[in-house]
Amino acid sequence: MPTKIKVKVKPNSAKNSIENFENNMYLVYLKEPAENNRANIELINMLSKYFGVPVGRIKIKFGTSSSEKTIELM
């Protein structure tokens, strides 16, 4: 059963980290800039490690070009 989470992304940060600030809502700091899809790729890689889910089972459902995203974990 897929799980949906909300993510607020802060690209060009000094660190890579994930903070859970509410139920199924996360604040993610990324070192990568938000250009050429680099931040989205880094986001998926970080979420994969954080949740223990393979990269291929994580999809950005809404907000690929926004700082606020809906992510589906399958």
For each residue, the residues with C-beta under 8 A, 3 or more apart:
1:
2: 72 73 74
3: 24 72 73
4: 24 61 70 71 72 73
5: 24 25 26 70 71 73
6: 24 25 26 68 69 70 71
7: 25 26 27 28 43 47 68 69 70 71
8: 25 26 27 28 67 68 69
9: 28 30 34 39 43 67 68 69
10: 13 27 28 29 30 67
11: 30 32 33 34 39 67
12: 30 31 32 33 34
13: 10 16 29 30 31
14: 29 31
15: 29 31
16: 13 29 30 31 42 46
17: 28 29
18: 26 27 28 29 46 47 50
19: 26 27 28 29
20: 25 26
21: 25 26 27
22: 25
23:
24: 3 4 5 6
25: 5 6 7 8 20 21 22
26: 5 6 7 8 18 19 20 21
27: 7 8 10 18 19 21
28: 7 8 9 10 17 18 19 43 46 47
29: 10 13 14 15 16 17 18 19
30: 9 10 11 12 13 16 39 42 43 46
31: 12 13 14 15 16 42
32: 11 12 38 39 41 42
33: 11 12 38 39
34: 9 11 12 38 39 67
35: 38 39
36:
37: 40 41
38: 32 33 34 35 41 42
39: 9 11 30 32 33 34 35 42 43
40: 37 43 44 60 64
41: 32 37 38 44 45
42: 16 30 31 32 38 39 45 46
43: 7 9 28 30 39 40 46 47 60 69
44: 40 41 47 48 55 58 60
45: 41 42 48 49 55
46: 16 18 28 30 42 43 49 50
47: 7 18 28 43 44 50 51 53 58 71 73
48: 44 45 51 52 53 54 55 58
49: 45 46 52
50: 18 46 47
51: 47 48 58 73
52: 48 49
53: 47 48 57 58 73 74
54: 48 57 58
55: 44 45 48 58
56:
57: 53 54 73 74
58: 44 47 48 51 53 54 55 71 72 73 74
59: 71 72 74
60: 40 43 44 63 64 69 70 71
61: 4 69 70 71 72
62: 66 69 70
63: 60 66 67 68 69 70
64: 40 60 69
65:
66: 62 63 69
67: 8 9 10 11 34 63
68: 6 7 8 9 63
69: 6 7 8 9 43 60 61 62 63 64 66
70: 4 5 6 7 60 61 62 63
71: 4 5 6 7 47 58 59 60 61
72: 2 3 4 58 59 61
73: 2 3 4 5 47 51 53 57 58
74: 2 53 57 58 59
